[in-house]
Amino acid sequence: MRYLSLSLLCCIASACGYMGSGTASQPTTPTTPTTSHKVSIPDPSPTNTGINARDRSDETMTPFDQNENPKDIAITADIRKRIVGSTMSISANNTKIMTKNGKVTLRGPVATSAEKAQIDVIAKEIAGTVNVDNQLDVSSKPSTSPEN
């Protein structure tokens, strides 16, 4: 059994080119690949770099700042249900909704100024007019509608 395992391992290594003929000779001519592969290099300056820098600030509210008390969770959940239940874009459905001590902060890109206004109305109906900080941005990129 041991001989069979060792033989099998040698055959696999030999087929993969790991075992040589016992000499230390190197190829004398360089080899060139037979196929060409295009490598895509990511853009070194993503379009949201400024936003990411802003979000690292201690002054900017992020989802990590969301309170875990039942009242704040219920406010956030109610706003989210109303947004997701609408016919707004995927961007609108992905809006950051953060509630802390009854105060709601809305952040993220939306497809249109109409969506921004609609989300603002929904949040104010649920949390109260003075309790909503609408920091939504209207995206310059086309957004995918929920039907697509």
Disulfide bonds with the S-S distance in Angstrom:
none
